[in-house]
Amino acid sequence: MAASLSTALDVHLTIQKSETKPPIFFTKPLRRNHSIKFNVSCNSSSTESTESLTQSPKPKTPSLSEQLKPLSATTLSSTSKEQTPLLSKPKSTWVNPTKPRRSVLSLQRQKRSPYSYNPQVRDLKLFARKLNDCDNTEEAFLVAIKEIPHQPTRENALLILNSLKFWQKTYFFFNWIKSQNLFPMETIFYNVTMKSLRFGRQFQLIEELANEMVSNEIELDNITYSTIITCAKRCNLFDKAIEWFERMYKTGLMPDEVTYSAILDVYAKSGKVEEVLSLYERGVASGWKPDPIAFSVLGKMFGEAGDYDGIRYVLQEMKSLGVRPNVVVYNTLLEAMGKAGKPGLARSLFDEMVESGLTPDEKTLTALVKIYGKARWAKDALELWERMRENGWPMDFILYNTLLNMCADIGLVEEAERLFEDMKQSEHCKPDSYSYTAMLNIYGSGGNVDKAMDLFEEMSELGVASNVMGCTCLIQCLGKARRIDDLVRVFGVSIDRGIKPDDRLCGCLLSVVSLCETSEDVDKVIACLQQANPKLVAFVQLIEDDKIGIETVKEEFRTVTRNTAVDARRPFCNCLIDICRKRNLHKRAHELLYLGTLYGLYPGLHNKTVDEWSLDVRSLSVGAAHTALEEWMGTLAKIVLREEVLPQLFLAQTGTGTHKFSQGLATAFASHVKKLAAPFRQSEEKAGCFVATREDLVSWVQSRIPSAVTS
């Protein structure tokens, strides 16, 4: 009994001693939703920390309530009965049980020095205004400083330093005061100067001043470190922020709550989730009550990672600590819900916010509209818009345009027109270039050419600037309607207005070329494309020559795709295949499909399992999908003739399209299946899916021998 009691006391004292050492951060970060268990170390060295203790066998998975329990509410578990016996008795260390565990932060903000009344305030304020009005050059400053009305004292210098608006003037005045050598430079002078430099994002100068303070043995207080860390954060110099945070601890100075929240944000933006949680849990265990800003940091961090469990953890922590979310926290959590793909939970969170008495701002509503648009919850989005109007919630350009873009994505024409008219009637949110672009997209997708052209003319009359996206939408609409002359005019006007064609616009012109019925129309569109992308035109002319070999085409194709934006490469290839099929160059179309597959433009086109082979043409144009079907059927026919092993089921997936105006790829594909007399039939269970069995495929191949498979 005595031996076991002595062992338990030694374990307690060993752990207590390790806790009295200066804090060492993140050598082994805590993991959220996991409890920590330690066994007694066999090493008798008293200098070893608790992290050197061996871990116990893997514990069973904790319950949800245990997973979400904060570190401040947990304790170290009792040691196992089967632990390894101590080889020698550790050296005991006396710990006063009444002395609290050392904190990792100061729970009070650094107090600022009080200012006393100065009768010279008026003269000094006028002089500071003159300094602010002079040029931001050292020469102009040295001329202006000669007019200083009074001999600088400590109080006068601080007053002028605080009154300067531009970081250049603050820095010049600070250096000038030092050169006068009228009084000792204290911490507060450096702090005021550093804060001004922080507005200018001048981290290098701030770091030089901090090192100067260290060299001159001037105390760096919490305000100093907080300013250094927050400036490094604003400049995205996260390693520097962490470096100064660690230097702060080496001096023995505990960070206050402002500094602590700032370093939390630094680790979060660095993507160091485990370190953030470790820092957060240790702060809470020391008595820190995080404010809404700290929880915003945590929520944003988990949102960037799409971590729904992490978002729930933040909500439960706020509830357990009695912290009431403000609008900023709700905005952050809503954005996080959107990135995590949880529209239903975002809606519930928004309702909770409104019920708590908070009024949503523009960012709140914009975040929610984006979530609804991404999830294609048109009904909820429109209901939200009605609530905005009824409650008089704030609306700005970004929110209006987000709503319009959502209507464009889903294909809500009438709703978009109502919203657009509301903008026109608004005093502060008149339609801008992005608003008109959204409407052009809506009319263009729906094939409403006349309304799209009226809108284009209206933009010219009102002097609304065009952008390349709006031009692309209108040209696509005109191309589908075969109004080539109007297309050429719109393209010319857009170029004259300073629009620079991008790869998306070039891809749009390329698709129009594949739609043209006459050589005259083709020449007109090619002339426009020649202005936008001469190399692409040269490649189109190259593939039209059937005497050019596949190796030459392959080399030129690689050059074209290399000079094209990644997201435009597959559309380019689709359009080129469509052009070849339009001109009956079927062999060249198959070569281009092969090259596109070779260079990774069609990932997931073919998928194989033991029981099922599938062809997925959802990312292809109609012509490219026809080519892919022909290629696949030809390959399957060869496999059947070689009597190789085949799966039981074959699938061809075209999808159905989520947009109201999506093209009927499934209909065009079904027509081509019928033309080939292929054994595929549309699935009754799944729209946009064509099914064939192994027996159907074998029978089809045998019936076509010795005829060609492809047309």
N, C-alpha and C positions, 0 to 999 in steps of 0.2 A: 504493500500500500504506500509506504514511504517512498519507495523507489519510483513508483509511477507518478506520485505527486511531484517529486523532484524533477522528473523528466518533463512533465507538463509545464512546470515553472520555467525550466531552461528554454523550452520552445518559445514560450511567451516572451521571455526577455530577449532572446535572439531576434525575434521578429520586431520587437519594440526598438531594439538598437538600430536595426537596418532602416527603420522609418525615420530616425533622427538625422540620417545623412542628407546632404543637399539634394534637392529633387533632380533626378535624371530622367529626361523625357524620352519616350518612344523607343527605347531599346527593345521592348517587347510589348507592343500595343495591345490593349484590351480589345476584345471582339464583342460587338453588340449581340445580344440574345444568347450569350454564353456566360455561365458562372465559372469562377476560378477556384480550383482546389489545389492545395499544396501538401506535400509530405514533409517530414522533418529531414533536414540535410544531414548526411553523415560527416560532412566536413566541419571541423571544429573552429575554423578560422572565424574570428569575430568581425572581420572586415567584409565579409560576403553579404550581398544584399538578398532580399527575399526572392528576387528573380532567379537566383542560382539554386533554389530549392527544386528538388526533383518533382515531377508531376505524378499524380496518382493515376491509376488506371482510368480509361475513358469512361466518364459518367454517362448515365442514360440521358436521353434527350429531355430537356426540361419542358414543362408545360408553357403555354402561351403567356400566362400571367407572370411566370418566373422569367421567361425570356425578356419581357418588356420592363422588368423591374430595374430601376436605376441602381448604379453602383452604391449610391449613398444609402440605399435601403438593404444592402446585402452585407454579409459578414463572411469571414474566412471559415470554411468548414472544419469540423474537428478532424484530427488525424486518424488515419486508418489503424485498426488494431493489428494489421499484418505488416506494419511498417518495419523497415530495416532498423535494428537496434543501433544506438549510438556507439561508435568505437571509442570515443573519449568524451568526457563531460565538457560541454562548451563553457567558456569563461562567462560568468554571470555579470550582467550590467544592471546597476540600479537605475530604475526609471520611476520618476515621481508619478504615481497614478492620478494625481490631481491636475497635472499639467496636460493641457490639450495637445492633440497631435498637431504637428507643424503644418500650417496652411501653405497652399501653393499659390495664393494670391492675396492681395490686400483688398479688404471689402470696403474700403473708403477711397474715394477719388482724391488725388493730390489737390490740396487747397491752394488757391491762387492768392498772391499777395494783394492786400487791400490797397486802394489808391486814396491818397489824401487830397484835400482841396488845394488847387494850385491857382493863385491869382493871375498867373501869366498864361492861362489856358487859351484865351481869345487870340493873343498874338501868336502863340505857337500853332494854333489851328490854322490861322491864315497862312503862316509860313509853310505848314505841311501841304496846304492846298497848292501853293506855288511850286513846291517840289513835285507834286503829282502832275502838274500841268506841263512841266518841262519835258524835253525829249528823254527817252530811255537810254541815254548814253552817259558814260562816265564824265565826259567833258562838259556836257550840259549840266550835270549834277554838281560838279565842282564849282561852276559859275554861280549856280543858284544858292549853294550852301553858304556863300559869303554873306548873304543877306539875313542870316539867322539873327533874330531880334534880341536874344538873351544868351548869356554864357551857359552852355549846356551843363545841367546838373543831372543827377541820376533820374530824378522824377521827370524833368523836361525831356531828356533823351527817350525815356520810355513812352512818354505821351506822343512824341513825334513818330517814333518807331511804330506805334500802334495805329497811327493815322495814315500811314502810307499805303496806297492801294496796289501798287505794282511791285512784284518781287524784286525787280531790278533796283528800284529806288530803295527798298528796304535793305537790300544787300549792300548797296553803296553807302547808305547812311550808317549801317552797322560797322562797316570797315572804317569809315571816317571817324566815328566815335572812338574806336579802338586806337586809331592813330593819334588822337588828341591826348590820350593817356591822362584824362581828368579824374577818373575814378575807376575802381576795380570792376572788371566785367563779371557779372554774376550770371547764374543759370537762367534767370528770367529773360535776359537780353538774347541769349542764344535761342530760347524757346520761342520768343516772339518772331525772331528772324526766320527760324526753321518753319514756322507755320506759314509765313508768307511764301517761302520757297516751295512749300508743299503745294500751294495753289498753282504754282508754275511748273509743278512736276520736276523740280530740279533736285533729284535725289543725290547726284554726285556732289553738289555743293553742300547739301545737308550732311552727307557723310563726312565731308572734309571738316565741317564745323564740329561734328561730334568727336572726331579724332583729335581735333584741336583742344576740345574740352578735356579729353582724357590726358593729353600731353601736359596741359596747364593745371591739372588736378582740380578742375572745376566740376562740381557734382552734376551728374546726369540723373534727373529725377524721373518720375513716371510720365510726366508730360513730354519730356525729351524723348524717351524711348517710344512712347505712343506715337509721337509725330514722325519719328524715323520709320517705324514699322508701317504706319498708314501711308506714308509717301511711297515707300517701296512697293506696297500693295497696289497703289494707284498706277505705278509705273510698270506693273507686272513683273517686278523683281522679287519673286517670292522667296528665292534662296537667300537674298539679302535680308529680307524681313525676318526669316527664321534665324539667320546668323545673329542679328542684333537682339532677338528675343533670348537666345541662348546666352549671349554676352551679359544680358541683364541679370540672369539668374546667377552667373558666376560672380557678380558683384555682391550678391546677397540681397538685392532689392526685389521685393515681391511686386508683380504687376498688379495694377488696379483693374477694375472691371472693364474699363474702356479698352485698355491694352489687351486684356484677356479676350474680349470679343473680337478685336482686330486680328489677333493671331489665329483665332478660330477660323475667321474668314480666309486668311492666307492659306492655311492647310486645306480648307475646303476647295478653294480655287486651284490648288495644286493637285487635286484629286486624291489626297491622302485621307481616305475615309476613316481608317482605323486610328490614325493619329488624332483626328478631330474628336472622335468618340473618347479616346483615352484622355485627352485634355479636358473635354467637357465633363466626363465622369469624375475626374479628380477635382475639378473646380467645385462641382456640386457637393462632393464629399467633404470639401473644406468649408462649406457653409455659404457658397455663392448661390444666389438666386438669379438664374439667367433672365435677361430682359427679352422683350419681343425681337430685338435686333439679332440676338444670339440664335433664337429659334428660326428666324428668317434665314440665317446662314445655314443652319442644319437642313431646313426644308429645301433650300435651293440646291444644296449639295446632293441630297437624295433624289431630287427631281432631275438633275443633270444626268444621273446614273439610271433614271427610270426605276428606282427602287421603291416599290409601293410599301414594302414592309418598313423601310426606313421612314417614310412619310407618316405611317401609322405610329411609329415610335415617337416621332416629334409631337404628334397630337396628344399621345398619351402622357408624355413627359410634361407638356404644358398643363394638362389637366391635373396631374398629380402634384405639381408644384404651385398650382393656383395662379398661373400666369394667363391673363386674358389677352387673346390675340387682338392686334389692331389691324387696320386695313392693309398695311404693308405686309404683315405676316400672312394674311389671307391671300393677298395677291401672289406671294411667293409660293404658297402651298397649292393654289389653283394652277399656276404654271407647272408645278411639279406633277400634279395629277394629270395634266395634259400630256406631259412627256412620258408618264408611266402608262398612258392609254386607259385612263379610268374616268370616262365622261360621267357615268352615273354618280360616282363618289364626288366628282367636282360639283355636280349640281346640288348634292346634299350639303356639301361644305358651303356653297354660296347661300343656300337657304338658311343655314345655321348662322351665317354672317349677318344676313338681313334681319333675322329674328332676334339677334343679340342687340339690335339697335344701331348698328354701324351702317353708314351710307356708302355703297360701292362707288369707287371713282372710275375714271376712264380706263385705267390699267386693269382693274378688276373685270370690267365688262368686256374689254378687248380679249383678255385671256380666256374668258368663258365662251365668247363667240368663236374664237379659234378652235377651242376644244369641240364645240358642237359641229363646226364646219368639217373638222377632220373626221369626226365620227359620222358625219352626214345625218345629224339629228336636225333636220330642217324644221320640224314642228317646234322643238324646244327653242331653237334659235329665234324663230319668229315670235314665239311667246315672250321671250326675253326682250325682244325689241319693243313689243307692246307695253311691257312693264316699264321699260325705260321712258317711253313717252308719257305713260300715266303718272309715274312718280317724279318726272322731271329730273331724272338722273343725268349727270353730265355726259355730253357727247363731244368728241373732238374728231379731227380729220382721220386719225388712225382708226378710231372705232367705226366711223362711217365707212371707210374704205375696207376695213376688215369684214363688215357686214356685206358690202357689195361683192367682195371677192368670194365670200361664202356662197352668195346667191349664184355667182358665176360658176363655181365648182359644182353646185348641185343642180343648176339649171332652172332657178326660180326667176322667171322673166318678169311677171307682174309685180312680185314683191320687190324686185330690184328697181323697177321703174318708180314705184311708190317711194322707195327710199331715196332715189336720185332726185325726185321732185322735192322731197323734204329738205335735201341739201340745198337745192336752189332757193328755197324759201328761207333758209337759215341766214341769220345775219353774220355769223362768225365762221361757218363751215361751208362755204361755197365749194362746189365741185372743183377739184384740181385735176392735174394730169392723170393721177392714179385712179381717180373716180371715173373719168372718161374711158380710161383703158379697161376698167372692169366692165363697163357697159358695152364697149366694143367687143370684148370677149364674149359677153352674153349674146349679143346680136349675131356675132360671127359664128358662134357655135350652133345657134339655132337657124342659121341660113337666112336671117332677115337682113338682106343686103340693103334695102332702101333705108331702113332705120339706121343701119351702121353708117351709110354714106351721109345721111342727114346729120348724124352726130359728128362726123369728121368735118363737115362744113361748118357746124356750130363752133367747133373748137377753133377753126380759122377766124371766124368772125369775132369771137370773144378773146382771142389772143392766148388761148390755153396752149401751153407747150406740149408738143407731141413727144412720145418716147418710142423706143424701138419695139417694145412689147405691144403697144397699141397698133403700131404700123403692121406688125406681124399678124395680129388678129384680123385686121381689116383685109390684108392681102390674102389671107387664107380664105376668108369669106367670099371675096371677089373671085378667087380662083375656082372654088367649088361651084360658083354660079356661072362660070365660064365668061365673066365680064372682064376680058383681058385688057381692053383699052382703058377701062377705069382703073384696073390694077396698075398699069404702066403709069398713069397720071398720079395715082396716090404715091407710088414709089418715088417718082420724080420730085413731087412736092416735099415728101419726107426728107429726101437727100438734101434738097435746097434749104430745109429748116435745120440742117445740121445733125440729122440722125445718122449714126454710124452703124451700118448693118453688122449684126453679130451672127453666130452660127445658127441660132434658132431661126432668124429671118432667112438665111440662106437655105436652110432645110425646108422652110415653107415654100420658097420659090422653086426648089427642086421638086417638091411634091406637086406643084402646079404644072410643071413640065410634064409629069407623068399623066396629068389629066387632060392636057390639050389634045383636041381632035384634029387640028390642021397644022401643017408645017409653018404656016404664017404666024399662028398664035405661039407656037414653040419658039420661033425666032424672036418674037417680042419679049417673051419671058426670059429667054437665054440672054438677051441684051441687058436686061436688068441684073441678072445673076452675074454677068461679066463685070459689071461695076462693083458688085459686092464681093465676089470671090473668083478671080480669073482662073486660079489653079483648079477649082472644082469644075468649071466649064471645060477646061482642057481634059480632065479625066472623063467627063461625060462623052466628049467627042472621041476619046480613046476607046471606050468600051463599045461604041457603036460600030467600030471597024472590026468585023469578024476575022480579019486576017491577023490581028494582034494576038500573040500567044498568051497563055495563062501566066507564064513567069513574068512577062512585062506588066500585065495587069496586076499581078500580085505585088510587084515592087511599087508601082504607082499608087495602088490602093493603100499600102502601108504608109506612104508619104502623106497622102490626103488625111488619113485617120490620125496620124501623129500630130498634124497641124490643126486638128479639130478638137473642140472642148469635149470632155469625156461623155457628158450627158447628151451630146448631139451626134455621136458616132453611130449608134444603132439607127436613129432616124435617117441619117444620111444613107446608110446601107439599105434600109427598107425602100427609100425613094429610088435609089439606083436600080434595085431589082424591079420595082414597079415600072420604071422607064424601059428597061429591057423587055419586059413582058408586053408592054404597050406596043413595042416595035417588033414583036415576034422574035426577039433574040433570046429564046428559051435556054439555050446552052450557056450563054453568058450569065443569065439570071442564076442558073445553078452554080456557076463558078463563083459568083459574088456571094451567094449564100454559104458556100464552102469557106470562102475567105473570111466572111463575118464570123463564122463559127470558129475558124482557126485562130483568130485574133481576140476571141473572148467576148464578142458583141452579143452573143445569144446564149448566155449561161442558162442551164436548165431546159434547153430545147428538147433534149432526149433524156428520159429517166427509165431505169430498169430495176425491177425487183424479180424475185423468183417467180412470183405469180402474175406480174403485170408489167407490160411495157407501155410507155406513154409518150405522146408528142404534145408539147405545150407551146402553142402559137400565140398566146395572149399578148406578147410584146412585139408581134410582127404586123406589118401592113397586110392588106388583102393579097396583093401580088406575092409578097414574101411568104405568106401562109400557104398559098397555092403551091409555090415552089417547094416549100418544106414538106408538104403532103406528098407531092410527086416523088421527091427524093426518098422519103420514108417508105412509101409503098414499093419503090424499086428495090430498096435494100431488103425489105421483108420478103419480097418475091425471091430474091437470090438465096436468102436463108432457107426458105421453104424448099427450093430446088436442091439445095445441098443437104436437105433432110437433117438440119441441125435442131437442137432442142428448142422448143418455143414455150412461152408461158401460156396460161389458159386465157388471159384477158389482154386486150389491146384498147388503149384509150387515146383519144385526140381531144385536147381541151382548148376551146376558143374563148371561154369566159362570156359573160353577158354584158359587162360594162356597167359601172355604177352611175355614170352621168346620164342625165335625161336625154342628151343629144349624142350619146356615144354611137359610133358607127356600127353597123350591123355586120361585124366580122363573122358571127355565127351563121348568119343567113348566107353570106358569100361563100363560106367554107362548105356549108351544106350543099350549095349549088355545084361546087367543084367536085365534091364527093360523088354526087349523082352523075356528073359528066364522066368521071373515071369509072363509074359503076363499082366503086370500092364497097366492101362489105360492111361499112360503118353505118350505124343508125343512131339517131339522137336518143340520149338517155332520158327516161321518163322521170327518174328521181332527181337528176341534176341538170339544170339548164346549161347550155353551152358546152356539153360534154357528149362526145360521140364514142360509141362502144362497138367492139367486134370481138368475137370469140376466136379461138385457135382454129376450130373446124371451119368457121366462115372464111377465115383468111386462106387456109389451105385450099378450100374449094374454089375461091376466087382466082388464086394463082393457077390452078390446074385448068380452069375454064379459059384462061387467057393465053395459054401456051399455044403457039410460039409467038403470039403478038406482043408488042412492046407494052410495058407497064405505064410508062409516062406518056403524056400527050405532048 
